[in-house]
Amino acid sequence: MKFEEHVELQSPKLKNDNIYLRPTRLSDYDAVKAYRQNIDNCRYIRPPDTDEEVYRIVGELSKSWKLTQGVWNGLAICLTDDDTAVGEIVFRVEDWQHQRAELGYRLSDTVAGKGVCTQAADLLISYLFHEIGFFKVSAKCDPRNIASYKVMEKLGFKREAFFKGHYLMGNEWTDQYDYGLLASEWKNK
Ligand SMILES: CC(C)(COP(=O)(O)OP(=O)(O)OC[C@H]1O[C@@H](n2cnc3c(N)ncnc32)[C@H](O)[C@@H]1OP(=O)(O)O)[C@@H](O)C(=O)NCCC(=O)NCCS
């Protein structure tokens, strides 16, 4: 790892020809609320967040990054010609000693199915491997969330585990796929 544990980092701006990732701001509240309170969007994650939860989450994601195990760090996803947040891409240190990060993402339905999430994940993963120095990135999803694991598979993640009845989503016990990607396998290495 290129940094000390618990260090705070200024969250970066990352871009390609179609999208950019920028630090989240409190002014993203309405945009984030729109997808975090959309029933379909939340279907395989957890019940929709309340207004207060959205406010708290936007506040957390607006902070500088912290390399402390369990703390989620995020970037807002924007299309090149529009500064409106159309989603979020996040990571946390899953295990500091073993240099492993966990990735997460959510996108507004207005831009889903166009490869935006795959591009956003591509940008962040490159940063996590090259600029921070993680050895491995993991990602988890409900096995019914095909779009989510397709994103992982398009990026080269391998399915490593299937857990039955692994987490409680609202009132529903839910299975889980775990995916993993090693820095040594990353296409841009
Ligand atoms: C999951 C999510 C982030 C994917 O974002 P996205 O920008 O639509 O993803 P992409 O377009 O990059 O890739 C999705 C892939 O899944 C495929 N896909 C989507 N639904 C599918 C289905 N029901 N069956 C088969 N393939 C499907 C798409 O065709 C696409 O693959 P392709 O590029 O080979 O055609 C987005 O749908 C979302 O935010 N969902 C709600 C929140 C969520 O579930 N987050 C993940 C939690 S683990």
The ligand as an SDF file (V2000), in Angstrom:
LIG
                    3D

 48 50  0  0  0  0  0  0  0  0999 V2000
  -26.3500   -2.6020  -11.3990 C   0  0  0  0  0  0  0  0  0  0  0  0
  -26.1300   -1.2670  -12.1090 C   0  0  0  0  0  0  0  0  0  0  0  0
  -25.1550   -0.4270  -11.3010 C   0  0  0  0  0  0  0  0  0  0  0  0
  -25.5700   -1.5420  -13.5080 C   0  0  0  0  0  0  0  0  0  0  0  0
  -25.2840   -0.3000  -14.1330 O   0  0  0  0  0  0  0  0  0  0  0  0
  -25.2900   -0.1560  -15.7350 P   0  0  0  0  0  0  0  0  0  0  0  0
  -24.6040    1.1270  -16.0880 O   0  0  0  0  0  0  0  0  0  0  0  0
  -26.6640   -0.3790  -16.2140 O   0  0  0  0  0  0  0  0  0  0  0  0
  -24.3680   -1.3630  -16.1230 O   0  0  0  0  0  0  0  0  0  0  0  0
  -23.7190   -1.5910  -17.5380 P   0  0  0  0  0  0  0  0  0  0  0  0
  -24.5830   -1.0050  -18.6150 O   0  0  0  0  0  0  0  0  0  0  0  0
  -22.2960   -1.1360  -17.4580 O   0  0  0  0  0  0  0  0  0  0  0  0
  -23.7190   -3.1880  -17.6380 O   0  0  0  0  0  0  0  0  0  0  0  0
  -24.8680   -3.9470  -17.3260 C   0  0  0  0  0  0  0  0  0  0  0  0
  -24.7930   -5.2470  -18.0800 C   0  0  0  0  0  0  0  0  0  0  0  0
  -25.7580   -6.1410  -17.5470 O   0  0  0  0  0  0  0  0  0  0  0  0
  -26.5720   -6.6050  -18.5940 C   0  0  0  0  0  0  0  0  0  0  0  0
  -27.8840   -6.8850  -18.0400 N   0  0  0  0  0  0  0  0  0  0  0  0
  -28.6670   -6.0340  -17.3600 C   0  0  0  0  0  0  0  0  0  0  0  0
  -29.8070   -6.6660  -16.9860 N   0  0  0  0  0  0  0  0  0  0  0  0
  -29.7050   -7.9310  -17.4410 C   0  0  0  0  0  0  0  0  0  0  0  0
  -30.5470   -9.0710  -17.3890 C   0  0  0  0  0  0  0  0  0  0  0  0
  -31.7110   -9.0330  -16.7590 N   0  0  0  0  0  0  0  0  0  0  0  0
  -30.1140  -10.2180  -17.9510 N   0  0  0  0  0  0  0  0  0  0  0  0
  -28.9230  -10.2710  -18.5690 C   0  0  0  0  0  0  0  0  0  0  0  0
  -28.0680   -9.2190  -18.6690 N   0  0  0  0  0  0  0  0  0  0  0  0
  -28.4750   -8.0720  -18.1160 C   0  0  0  0  0  0  0  0  0  0  0  0
  -26.5500   -5.5090  -19.6110 C   0  0  0  0  0  0  0  0  0  0  0  0
  -26.9410   -5.9850  -20.8860 O   0  0  0  0  0  0  0  0  0  0  0  0
  -25.0960   -5.0920  -19.5540 C   0  0  0  0  0  0  0  0  0  0  0  0
  -24.2510   -5.9980  -20.2350 O   0  0  0  0  0  0  0  0  0  0  0  0
  -23.7220   -5.6920  -21.7280 P   0  0  0  0  0  0  0  0  0  0  0  0
  -22.9380   -4.4270  -21.6760 O   0  0  0  0  0  0  0  0  0  0  0  0
  -22.8710   -6.8900  -22.0270 O   0  0  0  0  0  0  0  0  0  0  0  0
  -24.9370   -5.5670  -22.5950 O   0  0  0  0  0  0  0  0  0  0  0  0
  -27.4520   -0.4690  -12.2540 C   0  0  0  0  0  0  0  0  0  0  0  0
  -28.3620   -1.2430  -12.9570 O   0  0  0  0  0  0  0  0  0  0  0  0
  -28.0300   -0.0480  -10.9270 C   0  0  0  0  0  0  0  0  0  0  0  0
  -27.6540    0.9760  -10.3670 O   0  0  0  0  0  0  0  0  0  0  0  0
  -28.9480   -0.8600  -10.3640 N   0  0  0  0  0  0  0  0  0  0  0  0
  -29.6020   -0.5060   -9.1290 C   0  0  0  0  0  0  0  0  0  0  0  0
  -28.6310   -0.4360   -7.9410 C   0  0  0  0  0  0  0  0  0  0  0  0
  -27.8770   -1.7420   -7.7860 C   0  0  0  0  0  0  0  0  0  0  0  0
  -28.4490   -2.8230   -7.8430 O   0  0  0  0  0  0  0  0  0  0  0  0
  -26.5430   -1.6230   -7.5260 N   0  0  0  0  0  0  0  0  0  0  0  0
  -25.6750   -2.7770   -7.3580 C   0  0  0  0  0  0  0  0  0  0  0  0
  -25.7860   -3.3410   -6.0100 C   0  0  0  0  0  0  0  0  0  0  0  0
  -24.7910   -4.8020   -5.8260 S   0  0  0  0  0  0  0  0  0  0  0  0
  1  2  1  0
  2  3  1  0
  2  4  1  0
  2 36  1  0
  4  5  1  0
  5  6  1  0
  6  7  2  0
  6  8  1  0
  6  9  1  0
  9 10  1  0
 10 11  2  0
 10 12  1  0
 10 13  1  0
 13 14  1  0
 14 15  1  0
 15 16  1  0
 15 30  1  0
 16 17  1  0
 17 18  1  0
 17 28  1  0
 18 19  1  0
 18 27  1  0
 19 20  2  0
 20 21  1  0
 21 22  1  0
 21 27  2  0
 22 23  1  0
 22 24  2  0
 24 25  1  0
 25 26  2  0
 26 27  1  0
 28 29  1  0
 28 30  1  0
 30 31  1  0
 31 32  1  0
 32 33  2  0
 32 34  1  0
 32 35  1  0
 36 37  1  0
 36 38  1  0
 38 39  2  0
 38 40  1  0
 40 41  1  0
 41 42  1  0
 42 43  1  0
 43 44  2  0
 43 45  1  0
 45 46  1  0
 46 47  1  0
 47 48  1  0
M  END
$$$$
